[in-house]
Amino acid sequence: MSDDTRSADDTRIEPISSGLAELDELLNGGFVRGRTYLVQGVSGTGKSLLGQHFLQAGLDAGETVVYIHGEESSDDIIANARQLGVDIEGSEFLDIGPGTDFFAEDISYDLVETAEVESERFTKDIKEVIETVQPERVLLDPITQLQYVERDEYQYRKRLQSLIRFLRDRTVTTVATRTVSRGPGQDYVHDDFESLSDGVIKLRLDDSERRITVPKHRGLGQVDGTHGLEIRQDGLEIYPQVVPKQTDREFDPSLLSTGDDAFDALLGGGIEGSSVLFLSGPTGVGKSTVGAELLNGIADQGGNILVYLFEESIDQFTYRCENLGIPITELREAGHLQLTEVEPLVQSAEEFNHHVVSEVDATDPEAVLIDGLAGYRISIQGESERLVRRLHGLTRVLKDRGVATLITDQADDITGVPKATSTNTSYIADSIVYLTYVELEGELARAIGVLKKRLGGFDNRFHRFQISDGIGLQIQGPFDGVHGIMKGTAFERSQRDPSPDSQP
């Protein structure tokens, strides 16, 4: 049927599943029936597997599908797909790759004649299988198999245009794959099929990290940006960015008590339920312990907490906290505390965010602790600046759900307050509690103070604190008569300021 005779109903936009719910999300509903899509990326990114998910979705819906392939046998394709949980055995297969007899033959063709012979054979075979099987879906894996047999780029483009029209006239939804190399600026080399396609999906593999983007989707549009991609035992897994959405939730300024009167006073009454609190300070000063004390106080009031450990195991965290009198095992058994140990370098920031949001939706906690930011940057795949942006998106979503988010962050300097956060993430924080060491008269003390609080007042003095076995956190009151704690050169009021900036 030609375009001139197609009815209005035939040209309507009808979304169909790509076989991956998260890809459908990026495509604003899925592929458009009867249109052509290009999936491209370097070798090993999962192009064929994405196409196989597409075919399985068709088979599951009772549709007829055709797999046009040229690099593997149909038996190998079926077996490899099955290993990743994808069943496409019910597909009609068309092998357009060279057979083993080509290697054994001693035939000398003129180059142009060879191209014309192979091109006509491909065209005939594809036309025949489409007209005979009348599929709803076709996977052409890879499209470059056609390029190899055309005598020049002009002829190749004409052949592509003709093939796309042929398939579209029959309302066949087509996915074609193409292996590409990197061009200037770490982007992919442009191809004619990209401009001819109705949609383009790009898969990337950078430093062992897989990414997916959808730069083009006619008719439905797409979710822009780069998103997480993994190949696991059940096939491809896609993790779209967690993006805050406009909600009708009313702002609730109510406070969560820390369970410690002195700590509540320091924080101006407690922690806001829909806020982000950073616990910053040098290594060993007690950030994780203070975080655990905060969670213990929330749990004592019947609240639920989720904890994500990036820098120690669950057993170590439990042992250390219980020695300090924080009943981690008891809280877990009572259902108030859920601990998750994040394995290093096995997931993207998007996958971690989806995991957190899913658990928040399932358990409705009062607070989430991410311990700690340095471990997060090491354990989560991706470039540092992007990780911070994804963390910002996650905290915004948690705030929208009324969850308090606590993040521990390590400072480089042992004493003083060189900067509020280690990665210039202070803009994320609604409150910043800073822990540091203070040397006075040859003794090392610990100090805790609030550097920032967007919502309400707070005690702006640094206080002494101790962490003791069996007791835990003890805030002992302000450093009376002591100055220079933030500079790292603390001195008592009766002494002259020892800093270089002091005046005689």
C-alpha positions as CSV (number, residue, x, y, z in Angstrom):
1,M,0.0,0.0,0.0
2,S,1.5,3.4,-1.0
3,D,1.6,6.5,1.1
4,D,-1.1,8.0,-1.2
5,T,-3.6,5.3,-0.4
6,R,-2.9,5.0,3.3
7,S,-5.9,5.9,5.5
8,A,-5.9,8.4,8.4
9,D,-6.2,5.5,10.8
10,D,-3.0,4.0,9.4
11,T,-0.9,7.1,10.1
12,R,-1.9,7.5,13.7
13,I,0.8,7.4,16.4
14,E,0.4,4.1,18.3
15,P,3.0,3.4,20.9
16,I,4.2,-0.2,21.4
17,S,6.4,-1.7,24.0
18,S,10.2,-1.8,23.3
19,G,10.4,-4.8,25.6
20,L,12.0,-2.8,28.3
21,A,9.7,-0.7,30.6
22,E,12.4,1.8,31.4
23,L,13.3,2.3,27.7
24,D,9.6,2.9,27.1
25,E,9.8,5.6,29.8
26,L,12.7,7.3,27.9
27,L,10.7,7.1,24.7
28,N,7.6,8.7,26.3
29,G,5.6,5.5,25.8
30,G,7.6,3.2,23.6
31,F,8.3,2.8,19.9
32,V,5.8,4.1,17.4
33,R,4.2,1.2,15.4
34,G,5.4,1.1,11.8
35,R,8.4,3.2,12.3
36,T,12.2,2.6,12.0
37,Y,14.7,2.9,14.8
38,L,18.5,2.9,15.0
39,V,20.4,1.4,18.0
40,Q,24.1,2.3,17.8
41,G,27.1,2.0,20.0
42,V,30.6,0.5,20.2
43,S,31.0,-3.2,20.4
44,G,29.8,-4.8,23.6
45,T,27.3,-2.2,24.7
46,G,24.2,-4.4,24.3
47,K,22.8,-3.3,20.9
48,S,21.7,-6.8,19.8
49,L,20.3,-7.6,23.2
50,L,18.1,-4.5,23.1
51,G,16.8,-5.6,19.8
52,Q,16.1,-9.1,21.1
53,H,14.1,-7.7,24.0
54,F,12.1,-5.8,21.3
55,L,11.4,-9.1,19.4
56,Q,10.5,-11.0,22.6
57,A,7.9,-8.3,23.5
58,G,6.3,-8.9,20.1
59,L,6.3,-12.6,20.6
60,D,4.8,-12.3,24.0
61,A,2.0,-10.1,22.5
62,G,1.2,-12.8,19.9
63,E,2.9,-10.9,17.0
64,T,5.0,-12.3,14.2
65,V,8.6,-11.2,14.2
66,V,11.6,-11.5,11.9
67,Y,15.2,-11.5,12.9
68,I,17.5,-10.5,10.0
69,H,21.1,-11.3,11.0
70,G,24.5,-11.4,9.4
71,E,27.2,-12.1,12.0
72,E,26.0,-15.1,14.1
73,S,24.0,-18.2,13.2
74,S,20.4,-18.4,14.4
75,D,21.3,-21.3,16.8
76,D,24.0,-19.2,18.4
77,I,21.7,-16.2,18.7
78,I,18.9,-18.2,20.3
79,A,21.3,-19.8,22.8
80,N,23.1,-16.6,23.7
81,A,19.8,-14.7,24.2
82,R,18.5,-17.6,26.4
83,Q,21.5,-17.2,28.7
84,L,20.4,-13.7,29.4
85,G,16.7,-14.6,30.0
86,V,15.5,-13.6,26.5
87,D,13.4,-16.2,24.5
88,I,13.2,-15.4,20.8
89,E,13.1,-19.0,19.5
90,G,9.7,-18.3,17.9
91,S,11.2,-15.7,15.6
92,E,11.5,-16.1,11.8
93,F,15.3,-15.9,11.1
94,L,16.9,-14.7,7.9
95,D,20.7,-15.0,7.6
96,I,22.2,-12.5,5.2
97,G,25.8,-13.1,6.2
98,P,28.3,-15.0,4.0
99,G,28.1,-18.8,4.4
100,T,31.1,-21.1,4.9
101,D,31.1,-21.9,1.2
102,F,32.3,-18.3,0.5
103,F,35.6,-19.0,2.3
104,A,36.2,-22.2,0.2
105,E,35.2,-20.8,-3.2
106,D,37.8,-19.6,-5.6
107,I,35.8,-17.1,-7.6
108,S,37.0,-13.8,-8.9
109,Y,34.4,-11.1,-9.3
110,D,34.8,-7.6,-10.5
111,L,34.2,-5.4,-7.4
112,V,31.2,-3.6,-8.9
113,E,29.7,-6.8,-10.1
114,T,30.1,-8.5,-6.7
115,A,28.4,-5.6,-5.0
116,E,25.5,-5.6,-7.5
117,V,25.1,-9.4,-7.2
118,E,25.1,-9.4,-3.3
119,S,22.9,-6.3,-3.1
120,E,20.3,-7.7,-5.3
121,R,20.3,-11.0,-3.4
122,F,19.9,-9.2,-0.1
123,T,17.0,-7.1,-1.4
124,K,15.3,-10.2,-2.8
125,D,15.7,-12.2,0.4
126,I,14.5,-9.4,2.6
127,K,11.5,-8.6,0.4
128,E,10.5,-12.3,0.2
129,V,10.6,-12.9,4.0
130,I,8.6,-9.7,4.7
131,E,5.9,-10.5,2.1
132,T,5.7,-14.2,3.2
133,V,5.8,-13.8,6.9
134,Q,4.1,-10.4,7.1
135,P,5.7,-9.5,10.5
136,E,4.7,-6.8,12.9
137,R,8.4,-6.4,14.1
138,V,11.7,-6.7,12.4
139,L,15.3,-6.6,13.9
140,L,18.0,-6.0,11.4
141,D,21.2,-6.9,13.2
142,P,23.4,-5.2,11.9
143,I,22.3,-2.7,9.2
144,T,26.0,-2.4,8.1
145,Q,25.6,-5.8,6.4
146,L,23.8,-3.9,3.7
147,Q,26.5,-1.2,3.5
148,Y,29.2,-3.8,2.9
149,V,27.7,-4.9,-0.4
150,E,26.9,-1.4,-1.9
151,R,29.4,0.0,-4.4
152,D,29.3,3.5,-2.9
153,E,27.6,5.7,-0.2
154,Y,25.1,7.1,-2.6
155,Q,23.8,3.7,-3.6
156,Y,23.8,2.7,0.1
157,R,21.6,5.7,1.0
158,K,19.2,4.9,-1.8
159,R,18.9,1.3,-0.7
160,L,18.2,2.4,2.9
161,Q,15.5,4.8,1.8
162,S,13.9,2.1,-0.3
163,L,14.0,-0.4,2.5
164,I,12.6,2.0,5.1
165,R,9.7,2.9,2.8
166,F,9.1,-0.8,2.0
167,L,8.8,-1.6,5.7
168,R,6.8,1.4,6.7
169,D,4.2,0.9,3.9
170,R,3.6,-2.5,5.6
171,T,3.4,-1.0,9.1
172,V,6.4,-3.0,10.2
173,T,8.2,-1.6,13.3
174,T,11.9,-2.0,12.6
175,V,14.9,-1.8,14.9
176,A,18.4,-1.8,13.2
177,T,21.7,-2.0,15.0
178,R,25.0,-0.4,14.0
179,T,28.4,-0.8,15.5
180,V,30.3,2.6,15.5
181,S,33.6,4.1,16.5
182,R,34.2,7.3,18.4
183,G,34.6,10.5,16.5
184,P,36.0,13.9,17.7
185,G,34.7,15.1,21.1
186,Q,34.0,11.6,22.3
187,D,30.8,11.3,20.2
188,Y,29.8,8.9,17.5
189,V,30.5,9.2,13.8
190,H,27.3,10.3,12.0
191,D,25.7,7.8,9.6
192,D,23.0,8.2,6.9
193,F,20.7,5.8,8.7
194,E,20.7,8.1,11.7
195,S,19.1,10.9,9.7
196,L,16.7,8.5,8.0
197,S,15.5,6.8,11.2
198,D,12.4,7.9,13.2
199,G,14.4,7.4,16.4
200,V,18.0,7.0,17.5
201,I,19.2,5.2,20.7
202,K,22.8,5.5,21.6
203,L,24.6,3.1,23.9
204,R,28.0,4.0,25.4
205,L,30.8,2.1,27.2
206,D,33.1,4.5,29.0
207,D,35.7,3.2,31.5
208,S,33.6,0.0,31.9
209,E,30.5,2.1,32.6
210,R,27.5,1.6,30.3
211,R,25.2,4.6,29.4
212,I,22.2,5.1,27.2
213,T,20.8,8.2,25.6
214,V,17.9,8.9,23.2
215,P,18.8,12.0,21.2
216,K,15.9,11.6,18.7
217,H,12.3,10.3,18.7
218,R,9.8,11.6,16.2
219,G,6.2,11.7,17.2
220,L,6.5,11.1,20.9
221,G,9.7,12.9,21.9
222,Q,12.1,11.6,24.5
223,V,13.6,12.0,27.9
224,D,16.8,13.8,27.4
225,G,20.1,13.3,29.2
226,T,22.2,10.2,29.8
227,H,21.0,7.3,31.9
228,G,22.3,4.1,33.5
229,L,22.6,0.9,31.6
230,E,23.6,-2.6,32.8
231,I,23.8,-6.1,31.3
232,R,22.7,-8.6,34.0
233,Q,21.6,-12.2,34.1
234,D,18.0,-11.2,33.0
235,G,19.2,-9.1,30.1
236,L,19.4,-5.3,29.8
237,E,18.5,-3.1,32.8
238,I,18.0,0.6,32.2
239,Y,17.9,3.2,35.0
240,P,16.5,6.6,34.0
241,Q,17.7,9.6,35.9
242,V,15.7,10.2,39.1
243,V,14.2,13.6,38.5
244,P,12.2,15.6,41.0
245,K,8.6,16.2,39.9
246,Q,6.2,18.9,40.9
247,T,4.1,17.6,43.8
248,D,1.1,18.9,45.8
249,R,2.8,18.0,49.1
250,E,2.5,20.7,51.6
251,F,5.6,22.0,53.3
252,D,5.9,20.6,56.8
253,P,8.4,22.3,59.1
254,S,8.0,19.9,62.0
255,L,11.1,18.7,63.6
256,L,12.5,15.2,64.3
257,S,14.1,14.9,67.7
258,T,17.7,13.5,67.8
259,G,16.8,11.8,71.1
260,D,19.4,14.0,72.9
261,D,18.4,17.2,74.5
262,A,21.8,18.8,74.1
263,F,21.9,17.9,70.4
264,D,18.4,19.1,69.9
265,A,19.4,22.4,71.4
266,L,22.4,22.7,69.2
267,L,20.2,22.2,66.1
268,G,17.6,24.6,67.3
269,G,15.1,21.9,68.2
270,G,16.0,19.0,66.0
271,I,16.1,18.0,62.3
272,E,13.5,19.1,59.8
273,G,11.6,16.1,58.4
274,S,12.0,17.2,54.7
275,S,15.6,18.3,54.7
276,V,19.2,17.4,53.9
277,L,21.7,17.3,56.7
278,F,25.4,17.0,56.1
279,L,27.7,15.6,58.8
280,S,31.2,16.8,57.8
281,G,34.6,16.4,59.3
282,P,38.0,14.7,59.2
283,T,38.5,11.0,59.3
284,G,37.9,9.3,62.6
285,V,36.2,12.3,64.3
286,G,32.9,10.4,64.7
287,K,30.7,11.3,61.7
288,S,29.2,7.8,61.2
289,T,28.7,7.5,65.0
290,V,26.9,10.8,65.2
291,G,24.7,9.7,62.2
292,A,23.9,6.5,64.0
293,E,23.0,8.3,67.2
294,L,20.6,10.5,65.2
295,L,19.0,7.5,63.7
296,N,18.7,5.8,67.1
297,G,16.9,8.9,68.4
298,I,14.5,8.8,65.5
299,A,13.9,5.1,65.9
300,D,13.2,5.6,69.7
301,Q,10.2,7.7,68.6
302,G,8.9,4.9,66.4
303,G,10.5,6.1,63.1
304,N,12.0,3.9,60.4
305,I,15.4,4.5,58.8
306,L,17.3,3.3,55.8
307,V,21.1,3.2,55.9
308,Y,23.4,2.9,52.9
309,L,27.0,1.9,53.9
310,F,29.7,2.9,51.4
311,E,32.8,2.6,53.6
312,E,32.3,-0.3,55.9
313,S,30.5,-3.6,56.1
314,I,27.2,-4.2,57.9
315,D,29.0,-6.4,60.4
316,Q,31.6,-3.8,61.2
317,F,29.0,-1.0,61.4
318,T,26.9,-3.1,63.7
319,Y,29.8,-4.1,66.0
320,R,31.2,-0.6,66.3
321,C,27.8,1.0,67.0
322,E,26.8,-1.6,69.6
323,N,30.1,-1.2,71.5
324,L,29.0,2.5,71.8
325,G,25.6,1.5,73.2
326,I,23.6,2.0,69.9
327,P,21.3,-1.2,69.6
328,I,21.6,-1.8,65.9
329,T,20.6,-5.4,66.0
330,E,17.6,-4.7,68.1
331,L,16.5,-1.9,65.8
332,R,16.8,-4.1,62.8
333,E,14.9,-6.9,64.4
334,A,12.1,-4.5,65.4
335,G,11.9,-3.3,61.7
336,H,13.0,0.3,62.5
337,L,16.4,0.0,60.7
338,Q,17.3,-1.4,57.3
339,L,21.1,-1.6,56.4
340,T,22.3,-1.9,52.9
341,E,26.0,-2.4,52.1
342,V,26.8,-0.9,48.7
343,E,29.3,-3.0,46.7
344,P,32.0,-0.9,45.0
345,L,31.9,-0.2,41.2
346,V,28.9,-2.4,40.4
347,Q,26.2,0.1,39.7
348,S,25.6,3.6,38.3
349,A,24.3,6.6,40.2
350,E,21.0,6.1,38.5
351,E,20.7,2.5,39.6
352,F,21.5,3.4,43.2
353,N,19.0,6.3,43.1
354,H,16.2,3.9,41.8
355,H,17.1,1.4,44.5
356,V,16.8,4.1,47.2
357,V,13.5,5.5,45.9
358,S,12.0,2.1,45.6
359,E,12.9,1.2,49.2
360,V,11.6,4.6,50.4
361,D,8.3,4.0,48.6
362,A,8.0,0.5,50.1
363,T,8.9,1.3,53.7
364,D,8.0,5.0,54.1
365,P,10.9,5.9,56.4
366,E,11.5,9.1,58.4
367,A,15.1,9.3,57.4
368,V,17.8,8.0,55.1
369,L,21.6,7.9,56.0
370,I,24.2,7.8,53.2
371,D,27.5,6.9,54.8
372,G,29.7,8.4,53.4
373,L,30.1,10.8,50.4
374,A,33.7,9.9,49.7
375,G,32.8,6.2,49.5
376,Y,29.8,7.1,47.3
377,R,32.1,8.8,44.8
378,I,34.4,5.7,44.7
379,S,31.8,3.0,44.7
380,I,29.3,4.4,42.2
381,Q,30.3,4.3,38.6
382,G,30.6,7.6,36.8
383,E,32.3,11.0,36.5
384,S,32.5,12.9,39.8
385,E,30.5,16.0,38.8
386,R,27.7,13.9,37.4
387,L,27.5,11.8,40.6
388,V,27.0,15.0,42.6
389,R,24.2,16.1,40.3
390,R,22.5,12.7,40.6
391,L,22.9,12.9,44.4
392,H,21.2,16.3,44.3
393,G,18.3,14.9,42.3
394,L,18.0,12.0,44.8
395,T,17.9,14.3,47.8
396,R,15.3,16.5,46.1
397,V,13.0,13.5,45.5
398,L,13.4,12.3,49.1
399,K,12.6,15.8,50.4
400,D,9.4,15.8,48.2
401,R,8.5,12.5,50.0
402,G,9.0,14.1,53.4
403,V,12.2,12.1,54.2
404,A,15.1,13.5,56.1
405,T,18.4,12.7,54.4
406,L,21.7,12.5,56.4
407,I,25.0,12.4,54.5
408,T,28.4,12.0,56.1
409,D,31.2,13.8,54.3
410,Q,35.0,13.6,54.9
411,A,37.2,16.7,55.2
412,D,40.8,16.7,54.3
413,D,42.2,18.8,57.1
414,I,42.4,17.3,60.6
415,T,41.7,20.6,62.4
416,G,39.8,23.7,61.5
417,V,37.0,24.1,59.0
418,P,38.7,24.6,55.6
419,K,35.3,24.4,53.7
420,A,31.9,23.2,54.6
421,T,31.9,20.1,52.3
422,S,34.5,18.2,50.4
423,T,33.0,18.4,47.0
424,N,31.3,21.8,46.9
425,T,28.0,20.2,47.7
426,S,27.0,22.6,50.4
427,Y,24.2,23.9,48.1
428,I,22.5,20.5,48.5
429,A,22.4,20.8,52.3
430,D,19.7,22.5,54.3
431,S,21.9,22.0,57.4
432,I,25.6,21.4,57.9
433,V,26.9,20.0,61.2
434,Y,30.7,20.1,61.3
435,L,32.9,17.9,63.5
436,T,36.5,18.7,64.0
437,Y,39.5,18.3,66.3
438,V,40.7,21.1,68.6
439,E,44.2,21.1,70.2
440,L,44.3,23.0,73.5
441,E,47.3,23.0,75.9
442,G,48.7,19.9,74.2
443,E,45.4,17.9,74.4
444,L,43.2,16.9,71.5
445,A,39.5,17.5,72.0
446,R,36.6,17.1,69.7
447,A,34.3,20.0,68.6
448,I,30.8,20.0,67.0
449,G,29.0,23.0,65.6
450,V,26.3,23.9,63.2
451,L,27.6,25.9,60.2
452,K,24.3,26.3,58.3
453,K,20.6,25.8,58.8
454,R,18.1,27.1,56.3
455,L,15.0,26.6,58.4
456,G,15.1,28.3,61.8
457,G,17.7,29.2,64.3
458,F,20.5,27.2,65.9
459,D,23.3,27.5,68.5
460,N,26.2,29.0,66.6
461,R,28.9,28.0,69.1
462,F,31.2,25.0,68.8
463,H,30.6,22.5,71.6
464,R,32.8,19.9,73.1
465,F,31.8,16.3,72.6
466,Q,33.0,12.8,73.4
467,I,32.3,9.3,72.0
468,S,32.7,6.7,74.7
469,D,32.2,2.9,74.8
470,G,28.8,2.0,76.2
471,I,27.7,5.6,76.3
472,G,28.1,6.9,72.7
473,L,27.8,10.6,71.9
474,Q,28.0,13.1,74.7
475,I,27.7,16.8,74.0
476,Q,29.4,18.6,76.9
477,G,28.6,22.3,76.3
478,P,30.3,25.1,74.4
479,F,34.0,25.9,74.4
480,D,33.9,28.9,76.8
481,G,36.5,31.5,76.1
482,V,38.1,29.6,73.2
483,H,38.5,31.2,69.8
484,G,40.0,30.2,66.4
485,I,38.4,26.7,66.2
486,M,37.4,27.3,62.5
487,K,40.9,28.4,61.6
488,G,42.5,25.3,63.2
489,T,44.5,27.5,65.6
490,A,42.3,27.5,68.7
491,F,43.4,29.7,71.6
492,E,41.9,30.8,74.9
493,R,40.7,34.4,75.3
494,S,43.5,35.1,77.7
495,Q,46.1,34.3,75.1
496,R,47.2,36.2,72.0
497,D,45.8,34.9,68.7
498,P,48.6,32.7,67.3
499,S,47.4,32.9,63.7
500,P,49.4,34.8,61.1
501,D,46.6,37.3,60.6
502,S,46.5,38.3,64.3
503,Q,47.4,41.9,65.2
504,P,50.0,42.8,67.8
